[in-house]
Amino acid sequence: MEKFKKIVGIAAPFTRINVDTDLIIPAESLKTISRKGLGKDLFSYIRFNENGSQNNKFILNQPNYKNSKILVTGKNFGCGSSREHAVWALKDFGIKCLIGTEFADIFYNNCFKNGVLAIILDSKKVEKIIKIVSSSKNSELEIDLESQTVKTKQNEIINFDILPYLKRNLLEGVDDISKTLEKKKLIDEYEFDMKKKYPWLEKKNG
Amino acid sequence: MSENKSPKTLFDKIWKNHVIDNIDESNSLLYIDLHLVHEVTSPQAFEGLRLSKRNVRQPDKTFAVPDHNVPTVNRDKIEDELSKKQLKALEKNTKDFGISYFPIDDIRQGIVHIIGPEQGLTQPGMTIVCGDSHTSTHGAFGALAFGIGTSEVEHVLATQTLLQKPAKNMRINLNGKTQKGVTAKDLILGLIGKIGTAGGTGHVIEYAGSAIKNLSMEGRMTICNMSIEAGARAGLIAPDETTFNYIKGRNFAPKENWDQALKFWKSLPSDETAKYDNEEILEVNKLEPQVTWGTSPQDVSSIKGKVPNPENEKDLNKRQSIINSLEYMGLKPGTKLEDIKLDQVFIGSCTNSRIEDLREAANIVKGKSVKTKAMVVPGSGLVRQQAEEEGLDKIFKEAGFEWRESGCSMCLAMNADKLKPGERCASTSNRNFEGRQGKGGRTHLVSPIMAAAAAISGRLTDVREFI
């Protein structure tokens, strides 16, 4: 998995609440067998008008935010469907980090499996960041995972918490599957015990 | 160890039974008993296995079925090239890795969350995952079941385990007796209206109380199905006689080990003095049939209600959200919900496409005619067959409904079944998000009998007028 250490980039404030993964990437864009190339369809229902032209009101279409690397989100971002395509689309578009008060559980997990850092802060801090990055001259932020800090253009520092294993995984770009396969013996033992304890769980074709 | 003797919830018990390794306090390696796979969220996972030359650890604990993409008419010739490619990929992947597969022309094919219970694969005390958020459905059997992303699908395929953060316990008691015309769908919609779409974030919700106890397995599945719409990781209902009776005799149900399994299942319900991190109560006596008016499942009201006025909302973000919803839905504040006219009615989805749903809906439409375009998409080939044996297909067809083959269909509009921009639909599915049933389409979530009543009157309707 791709590592995440430090990024400097434009942060776009997208304050809409309950943004669901259907809005991030609609179902019609899921007919793919690849993880790549989904950025073009990111937020497609609200990013583009019906005739296919850009919706200039949408934040990521505004000149200052076109190349955003960070999205500052409203409450409960990523709710709904488990589609990892939502994270693939954000990443393919160039978004490497999300900041919000709350993310839906599956979406949050999916971010970390793809080297995307989702930062949870209290609402006061998020509101403050939204206020700062809403001004185009101050919309750049520096995110440093090692020190767990968000730094504004005015060198103001905001600290964030993160679970130690998520931090370590991102910093090292850990491949979860390889790590788990190192525990093969434990899994073997569990299965051996289980067969004795719960014999009905062994598949028996009806 | 004193910890082992402390009272436990149903969730605690299943969790403890499946932990292989506690990596740290916020991360455990959990064994997965059943992995369900469909065509949309799995191709990249199989690709990952091939690239890293890994195998599926337990093909016998993995079941695949195409559902999201499949057409519900003319299935012998799939016209959409992209869908065809995805369906072909699933067929090849299941063959290459030796996974059980119910192809599109198999009577057992259907929506993945319908066929797990139908085949008896879903059993109490199991851990069940699928690359689909509505995996929560299986929690109705007292199984810990939740949706995962594609990277996690690959992890489960390769290792039969998953890295998980422990969830918090929430219990929701639904007390009382429901009125005539109020179904499991109304209970869960009413509950989401109360706690909101993030009300369950980080939690596993255990549904309890007399209103749950009195539900059939099918109703319980509807409740647990929409746990994700309350933001919960999973939903759970303690297994009881209703559960056991449902499982007994199904294809993959325990046979020679039945008594042993039963004894174990009976040990699963939460201990009486178990502690929950959060508790909620919903009194259901006065609950009326529910319908959504906005673009989030929490935007819900009694059918007797009106479209809300955003100006009455103090929270600015929420007010903006209502304004956006009403603009998208083409609705004016103060409009009576019963006055909202419809273009289409959809009866289907993993929430409401089981045989009881179809029976109840057919009972409402019998001898009447629809005023909208309307379709019924049974949850599986076997549900469809059963309905036809009971003559339900004739009732629907005579009333003007289209009688389709099984799949996810217009719940998420990945196949050809979708709304046109501006079209308004009463739907028995689970999400009224913008564009969910087709770009620009407008969705009102309702129960199957409310959908049936809506089709007959051509507008959102209080089904109690028809009972």
Interface residues (C-beta under 8 A of the other chain):
Chain A: T15 R16 I17 N18 D20 D22 L23 P26 A27 E28 L30 K31 T32 I33 S34 R35 Y45 I46 E50 G74 K75 N76 C79 G80 S81 S82 R83 E84 H85 V87 E102 A104 D105 I106 N109 N110 K113 N114 L163 P164 Y165 D176 I177 T180 L181 K183 L186 I187 Y190 E191 M194 Y198 P199 W200 L201 E202 K203 K204 N205 G206
Chain B: I20 D21 I23 D24 S26 N27 L29 Y31 D33 V40 T41 P43 Q44 E47 S52 R54 R57 D60 K61 H68 N69 D80 L82 S83 K85 Q86 A89 S100 Q119 G120 Q123 G125 M126 G131 D132 S133 F146 G147 I148 G149 T150 S151 E152 E154 H155 A158 T159 Q160 T161 L163 K165 T197 A198 T201 G202 I228 E229 G231 R233 R250 N251 F252 A253 P254 K255 N257 W258 Q260 A261 F264 S296 Q298 N317 K318 Q320 S321 N324 L412 A413 M414 P421 R431 F433 E434 G435 R436 K439 G440
